Amino acid sequence: MQNAKPTGVIIARFQTPSLHEGHLELIRQVKQQHNRLIIILGVSPVRGSRKNPLDYYTRERMIKQQFPEIVVLPLSDQKSDQVWSQKLDELLHNNFPHEGFLLYGSRDSFIGIYNGRYKTTALPPIKDYNATAMREAISDKVFDTEEFRAGIIYNTYNLFPSVYATVDIAVFRNNKTELLLGRKPNENNWRLPGGFSDPTDESFEMAAARELQEECGPIKTTPMEYVTSLRVNDWRYRTEINKIITNLFTTNLVYGEPQAGDDLAELRWVAVTDIPNLIGRGEINDTHIPLLTKLTEKYIQQD
């Protein structure tokens, strides 16, 4: 048998460094209407993103610090609104099988997507508190406390290990007998043009075309052709969990004269048949040796 008075349920994210006045007023309003209050915290499948920087445990402790009597529960985000609604109902019913519930939301809340069994009510906005703006306002602030430094370490250790995607481009001319190489400032050896893929790139082919324009100028080439992918033994990541995997593309120069730009200081054309000698003399960047070896194996054999 359910209690005559339902339990109040606030469903939110609370992705802020502290409970702002909007949060506090929301909690106060619901507490005035109910003897019992539950807060459901949405949990993103992406760890440590800019939109969801705080994990569940951190937000739970933030709430409990001011409201130790409130029950706080996690609810994972779902692709399907129907599945999410079902999971919400199950979470409440399984933990409190004899309770009735009234679900509260505020601006941009869950109410528009919820299709479960419990009643919902929308609270009018107390003030336009923008959590994104609050996070951005402190995103570059450094605090001289042990807790601040411990928080950085905690966050870093709780991120998923990452693979950084890069692109390298082999630009040929004269029927693939010559290859374009670049040299970075303060380096004596040579490499293929390329760089990191960007979140705005629609594909690795587009990333390769963009990087080529940035590093070699507005030259015209044929469409990018994928060759292979390899893990790069980049010195910056040799002792890190995170690694780099590059995607190698080939293209042919149609017209234009390459000019070094972005983070390249110099460009040069080399004979494909001379690449093994350049490698032997230590003139090729060590991370690019596997890529150039694959290219020479393919095109020297074809010749």
N, C-alpha and C positions, 0 to 999 in steps of 0.2 A: 504494500500500500504506500503510495507516494505521500510526502508531506503536503499539507494544504497550500503552503507558500512555496513557490519554486525557488530554486537556487539561481542566483544571478551569475551569468558567464560572460566575461569580456574576452573577445577574440582579437588579438592585436599582435604587433611585432616588437614594439618598444626598442627599436634599433637606435638608441641615443645613449650618450655617456652617463646620463642621469635621468630620472623621471622628471620631465618638465611639467609646468603648471597644467598643461592640457591633460597629461596622463593623470596627474593627481586629482584634478577635478572630475575626470571620468570615473576614477575609482571611488571618489567620495559620493558621487551621485548614485552609483549602483549600490554602494554599501548602505545608503540611506533607505533603499527600497527592499533590501534583502538581508536576512540574518546570516546567510552563507554566500560567499563569493569565490568563484574559480576564475583564474586567468589562464587562457589557452594561448601559448606562444607559438606562432608559426615558425617552422624550421625549414630553411632552404636546403636543397640538395647540393648547393654550391657552397663550399667552405670559404670563409674569409673574403667575400666579395665586397665591393664598395657599397652595394645596396644592403647587404646583410653581413656587416663586419663582426658582429657579436654573436657568439654561439649561445645555445640554450642555457648552459650552466651559468654563464656570466650574467645573462638577463634575469635568470631566476634569482640569483643572489642579490641583484640590484633591487628587485621587487621585495624580496624577503627582508632586506635591510630596513625598509620602512613599514612593511606590512607582513610581519612574520606569521600572522594568522591565516593569510590567504593561501589557498591551494593553487599551485602553479603546475601546469602540465604541458608537455610538448606535443605538437601536431605537425607531421611532415607535410610539406607541400606536395601536391599531386598534379599530374598533367590534366586529369579529368576532374571537372567540378563535381560531377556526380560521385566519383570515387572519394574525393575530399570530403564531401558532405556525409557520405556513409562512414568514413573513418572518424569524423568528428562525433557523430551520433554514437558510434561504438565506444569511443574513448570515454565519453560521459557515462553511458549506460553501464559499461563494464566496471568502471571505478565506483560508481554510485548507483547501483541498480534500483534503489527505492526512491530516487529523487526525481522531481520534475525540474525543468530548466527553462530559463528565459535568456536568450542570447542577445548581447548588446554589441553594437558596432557604432563607428563614427565615420568621419569623412574618408572616402575611398575604402570603405570597409568591405567585409565579406558578404554582406546581406544580398547584394545583387547576384551572387553566384551560388548561394546556399539553397539547396532543395531537400533538406532533411526533414526530420519529424518534429523538431522543436520550434516554438515561436521565436520570432526575432523582433527587435525594436531598435530604431536608430535614434541616437542622441544628437541633438543639435550641436554644431561645432562651438566650442568654448572660445577658441581663438585660433587664428591660422598659424599653428605651430608646424613648421616644415622640417621634418626629420632629416631630409637630404641636405638642406641648407645648414642645419646644425652640425651634421657630420663634416661637411665641407669646411665649415668655419674653424674647426679644430684639427683638420687633417694634416696640417704642417706645423702644428705646435709641439714643442718639446718641453717636457716637464722634468725638473731635476728631482725626481723621487725614485726610490727603489721599486715602488709599485708600478710606476710607469715603465721602467726598464723590464721588470718581470712580465708585464702585460705584453710587451713586444715579443719577448721570447716565447711566451705561452701561445700567442697567435701564430708565430712562425712555425712552431713545432706541430701545430694542429692543422696546418694547410696540407692539402694533398700534394704529393710529389708531382712536379710538372715536367712536361716536355715542351721546350720552346721550338717552334717551327721556323726554319729559315729557308731561304731559297738561294741557290747559286746558279749563275747563268754562264754557259759556254757560248760566246759569240764567235762565229766562224766567218771567214771570207775566202774568196778565191777557191771555190769548190772544196771547202773544208780542209784546206791545206794550211791555213793560218788561224791562230786562236788569240783572242784578246785577253790580256792579263792586266791586273791592276796592282798598285802598291800603295799601302797606307802610309801616312806621315810617321816618321821615326821608325820605320821598318825597312829592312834591306831586301826582303824576299817578296815574292809575287804570289798573287791569288786570283781567283775568279771574282768578277763583280757579284754582288749579292748582299743580302741582309735579312733582317727579321721580317717575317710576315706580320701584317698589321691587322687588328680586329676589323678594320673597315674594308679589307680586301675581300672580294667575293670568292676568290679561288687562289690557289698557289700560282696558277698561270698569270693572274692579274698582279699578284705580289711580285712575281719575277719581272713582269713588264714595268711595273712602277719602280722597282729597285734599279733596273737597267737605265731608265730615264734619269733617275736621281744621280746615279754614279757615272754615267757615260754620256749624258746630254741627250738632246732630241734627235737621236738617230732613228732611222727606219729599219726595222728588221722583219723577218718572217714570223709567223705565229710560233709561240713557245711549244716545244716538244719535250714531254717528260722522258727522262732517262732512267733515274733510279732515286732511291732515298737511302741515306746513311746516317748513322749516329756520328756526330762530330766530336773529336777529342779536343774540344776547346779548352785552353789552359785556364780560363776563368771558371770552368765548371768541373774540373777534374776532381776536386775534393768535395763537391756538392752533390746532394741527392738529385737535384734538378739537372737535366741534360738537354742537349740540343740535337735535333734530328733535322737534317737539311734535305731539300728536294732539288735535284739537279735537272736543269732544263738546257736544251740547246736551241739556238736560233741562228739565222744567217743574216749578215749585213746586206741590206738592199741599197741604201745610200746614206750619206752623211759621214762626218768625221768625228769619231768619239773624242770627247773632252772630259778630263777627270773632274768630278764634282763630288759633293756630299763629303764622305769620309775617305775618299781616294785622293792621293796626291799626284799620281802619275799613271798613265796607261801605255801599253806597248803591245805590238803584234809580234807573235813568235810562231815559228814553224812548228806544226804539230809533231813532226818527226824529231824536233830538237827537245821536246819536253822531257824525255827520259834523261837527257844530258843535264838539263836544268835541275831536275830532281837530284841527280847524282852529285851535282856541285853545291847542293844546299841552297839553291836560289828560289825554291818554292816553299811557301808557308806549309808547315808540317800538317796542319789540319786539312789542307787542300790536296795533299799528295794522293790520298785514296781516290778522290774525285778525278783528278787529272790522269791517274793511272787507268781508271775505267775508260776515260775518253780516248786515251792513246791506244789502248788495247782494241777498242772498237774501230777507230778510224784509221790507224796505221795498218791493221789487218785488211780493211776494206781497200786501201790503196795498193 
